[in-house]
Amino acid sequence: LAGPGPEEAAAGATTALPRGGTRAPRVETERSGPSAPALRIKAPFPVGNLPETAVRQLVCTAAYAHHPTGRAEVTVAGPDGTLPAARCED
């Protein structure tokens, strides 16, 4: 959540995720399937009002970190509730 770094920012990268805090979201595997495993991101910040781009950042980062094709169903949860499951290609 600390990014983008100076070089990334200079290249035009931005983030829609909230700044601050030292706790990173936890990613857990909920179940595994041959085509698309299910992942759950537990964020230390409220997720209900996150912009769509922020949710997509979390979903796609977790999906591609888990598998090179990015094929995973990802649920994002925070202290204020859980968002509907999403896929990076959605």
ZILINDA-V758572 format. One record per pair of residues at least 6 apart in sequence whose C-alpha atoms are under 8 Angstrom apart, sorted by the first residue. I is the first residue (numbers start at 1). GAP is how many residues later the second one is. D is the distance in whole Angstrom. If there is no record, write none. Layout:
# ZILINDA-V758572
I|GAP|D ; I|GAP|D
This chain:
# ZILINDA-V758572
1|16|7 ; 1|17|8 ; 1|18|7 ; 1|23|7 ; 2|17|7 ; 2|18|8 ; 3|11|8 ; 3|12|7 ; 4|9|6 ; 4|10|6 ; 4|11|7 ; 15|39|7 ; 15|42|8 ; 16|35|7 ; 16|37|6 ; 16|38|5 ; 16|41|8 ; 17|33|8 ; 17|37|5 ; 17|40|8 ; 23|21|7 ; 24|19|7 ; 24|20|7 ; 25|16|6 ; 25|17|5 ; 25|18|4 ; 25|19|6 ; 26|15|6 ; 26|16|5 ; 26|17|7 ; 27|12|7 ; 27|13|6 ; 27|14|4 ; 27|15|6 ; 27|35|7 ; 28|11|6 ; 28|12|5 ; 28|13|6 ; 29|8|7 ; 29|9|6 ; 29|10|5 ; 29|11|6 ; 30|7|8 ; 30|8|5 ; 30|9|6 ; 30|10|6 ; 31|6|6 ; 31|7|5 ; 31|8|8 ; 32|6|6 ; 35|36|7 ; 36|35|5 ; 36|36|5 ; 36|37|6 ; 37|34|7 ; 37|35|5 ; 37|36|6 ; 38|34|6 ; 38|35|5 ; 38|36|6 ; 38|37|8 ; 39|23|8 ; 39|24|8 ; 39|33|7 ; 39|34|6 ; 39|35|5 ; 39|36|6 ; 40|34|6 ; 40|35|5 ; 40|36|6 ; 40|37|7 ; 41|17|8 ; 41|21|8 ; 41|33|7 ; 41|34|6 ; 41|35|5 ; 41|36|6 ; 42|34|6 ; 42|35|5 ; 42|36|6 ; 43|33|7 ; 43|34|6 ; 43|35|5 ; 43|36|8 ; 44|34|6 ; 44|35|7 ; 45|33|6 ; 45|34|6 ; 46|32|5 ; 46|33|6 ; 46|34|5 ; 46|35|8 ; 47|29|7 ; 47|30|7 ; 47|31|5 ; 47|32|8 ; 47|33|7 ; 47|34|7 ; 47|35|7 ; 47|36|7 ; 48|30|8 ; 48|32|7 ; 48|33|7 ; 48|34|8 ; 48|35|7 ; 55|21|8 ; 56|32|7 ; 58|18|8 ; 59|15|6 ; 59|16|8 ; 59|17|8 ; 59|27|7 ; 59|28|7 ; 59|29|6 ; 60|10|7 ; 60|27|7 ; 60|28|5 ; 62|12|8 ; 63|7|5 ; 63|8|6 ; 63|9|5 ; 63|10|8 ; 63|11|7 ; 63|24|8 ; 63|25|7 ; 64|6|4 ; 64|7|7 ; 66|6|8 ; 70|18|7 ; 71|16|7 ; 71|17|7 ; 71|18|8 ; 72|15|6 ; 72|16|8 ; 73|12|6 ; 73|13|6 ; 73|14|5 ; 74|11|5 ; 74|12|5 ; 74|13|6 ; 75|7|7 ; 75|8|6 ; 75|9|6 ; 75|10|4 ; 75|11|6 ; 76|6|6 ; 76|7|6 ; 76|8|8 ; 76|9|7 ; 77|6|6
